[in-house]
């Protein structure tokens, strides 16, 4: 889920998008809407594994001083059903335009990738080192995306910074940093849902169905609770300490907030 960077040099190529599409730097993106939180989710299986808890995700969003700018920092720890930590992911993104700045993943004590991102000539540049397969030696990474893109791993937070309302629909450029996959995201508001706020009340969330179009393969992962692209349940203005995305649901699993662990 987080946020932003860069100044006048980004100019028109990063600013207002055409109708129906929001680019990095678009004035419709409101980074200041994001609030710090600390929360835990359970991963619940669907289909043959319906109702089975497959793991937990603990996540913290904070804002910090970066190199000449404020940045959002998201720390996410994912553990298996046995409670053993299986991965630790840290990302930062600018508090100015939501573009990604760094991404690091550790699994089993081994660094899977450690990458820095910037926007060069209107395109997202990714540099650093990554293990393409577990146990393999790290390899140098230096590549440019096809566009200035948001980090797909924190898409829910990007959605929370958009002016969501009934009938809202837009396209977004996204990069799945670990695999270097690039997507056009189609996000559309498909309804609403209430969630307990952990204090005896309820919080209203927009249901945002998301289609992921892989720009290399042409494959589309359709949105919705029963689609592989899934649905993000987004709270643009949550109570203090409450996360912006209390749930994400797709065809294989439901990631649900545990209210008592806010």
N, C-alpha and C positions, 0 to 999 in steps of 0.2 A: 502494500500500500503506500508513495510519497514523492518528492517534489523538486525542483526548479533551478534555473540558472540564467546567465547571460544577459547582455545589455544591448546597446544600440547597434553593435556590429552584426547582430543577428538579422536586422533589417527585414525587408518585405518577404524574403523567402521563408521566414519562420513565423510570420505574423498571420494576418487574417486569411482563413482558408476559404475555398469556394463553398457554395451552398451545400449543406448536408455533410460537410467534413470539417473536423477540427484538427489542426496541426499543432505541433509544439510551438508555444508562443502565442496561440490564439487568445484573444481577450475574453473569450467565453470561459476559459479555464480560470478558476478562482482558488489558487493555492492557499490563501489565507483561511479558507473554510476548514482545512484539516486541523484536527486537535489531537494532542498527545493522549495515549491510552496504554493500558497494559491489560491483556485479556488472554483467555484460553478457550480453544475450540476442541470438540471431539469429532473424529472422522468416523462416520457411520456408514456401513456398507449398504448396497442396494442389490436387487436381483437375488442370486443364490446366497449372498451374504447379508441379506436384509436384516437390519437391526444389530448387526455385530459391530462392536467398537473396534476399529482397526488402528487407532492411534490418537495422539493428542498433538495439538499445535499451540504453543505459547508464543505470544508476540507482543512486542513493545514498540510503540512509535513515539519518538521524541524529536525535538528540534534543537540543533546545535549550531555553534559558530563554525563555519568552514573557512576556506581560503578566500577571504574577501566577501563572503556572503553567508547567509544562514542556509542550513541544509536540514532536510528531514533524514532521520536515521531510523531504519526499521531493523530490529533484531527478531529473528524467528527461529524457534527451536522445535523440531518435529521429532516425536518419539513414537515407537511402535506400541502395540497393544500391551506388551510386557513392561512398558514404562521406561525402557532403555532409550537414551537419546540416540537417534539415528542420523540427524543432520542439524547443522547450525548455519543459517543464512543471514548475512548482513548486507543491506543495500543502503545507499544514500542517494538523494536526488535533491535538486535545487528547490529552494523555497520561493523561487521567482517564476519558473515556467514548468515545473514538474519533470524536466528531463533528467534521465539517470546520470549519476556521477561515478559511482563505484558499485561493484557487485562481488561478493565473496561467498563461497560455499565450502563448508567442511563436512566430511562424512567419515565417521569412524576415526576421527583424529587426523585424517588425511585431507589436505586442501585440494578440493576438486577444481576450483578456479579462483583466481584473484585478478579482477579486471577493472580498468578505469575507462570511463566513457566521456566523450566531449562532442561538441558539434563543430565540425570543420567543413566550411564551404557548403553549409546547409544540410550536411549528412552526419549521422551519428558515427563516430569513430570509436572502435573498441580495441584496446591494447592491454596486454598483460600475459598471464600464463594460465593454462588449463590442462587438466588430465582428460583426454577424450574418452578413456575407459578406466574404471577403477583399477588401481595397481600399476598402471602404466606411468612412465615418467612424464612430467609436465612438458607441454610444448608452448612455444611462443605464439601469441595471438596478435595480429595486427590487421584489422579489416574495417571496411566502411560499409554501412548499411545503405539501402537504396533511398533512404529518406531520414530526416530527423524524426526519431521515434521515441515513444514512451516505453517504459519497461513493462513488458507483459506480466511479470511476476507481481507487480503492484497495481495491476489494472483496476482493482476495486477502489483503491484510493484515488486514482485518476478520475474514475466515474463519480466519486463523492465530491469532486471539485467542479463538476459540470452542473449547468442549470437544469436539473432533472424536473420533469413535470409530465402530466398525462399527455401521451402522444409524442413525447420526445424521441427522436432517432437521429443518430449521427454515425459517421465513420471516423476512425482513429488509426494512425500508423503505430504499430507495436513491434517490439523486438523481444524474442525469447532468447535472452543473452546466453544461456548455457549451451544451446544447440545452434546458435547463430541463425535461427529461423526468423523470417520476417513475415508479418501479417498485416492485412487490412482488417480491422475490427469493425463490425457493424453492431452497435449497441442500441437497443430500443427498450423503452419503458413498457412493461407488459402487465403491470398491475401493482398492487400493494400487499403488504403483509405486516402483521404486528408481532413484536418480540417482547418478552419480559425484560424489564430494565434492571432486574436484580434488587430493586428497592420497593417492590410491590406495585409498580406501575407498568405501563406498556410504551413501547417506542414504535413508531410507524416507519417502515422502510419501503422504498421503491424496489420492485422486482425488475431488474435490468437483464434481459436476455441478450446473450453475446454470441454472434457468429464470428469464427476465426477463419479467414481466407489465407491459406499458405501461399505466399507470392512465388515460391519456387516450384512447388508441386501442383498448385492449382486446386488442392483439396480444401474443402470447406468443412469445418467442424460446427455443426448447427447449434444454435443457442436453445435455451429452455431447460427446465428441470430434467427432462428425459433426453436431452441432446448432449453430445460430447463437448460442445462449447459451454454449456451450462448457463446458470442464472446467478448473478450477484445481487444480493439483497442489501441495498445501500441506504444509509441514513446520512443525509448531507449535513444535518445540524444536530448531532447527538447530545444527550446530557453529558456533563463533565465526566471524563474517564471512560465513557462508553465507546466501543469501536465503531468505525464507520460502516463496516461490513459484518453484520452479525451472522451471516450465513452465505455459503456458496453451495449450489446443488447442480450436479450433472447426472448423466446416465449411470455412472458407476458408484457414486458416493454422495453423501450429504455432509458438509462441514458445518457444524452447528455450534454456536456460542454456548459456553457453560456459564450461566449468569452468576452462579455463586463464586466463580473464580475471577471476577473482574478486579 
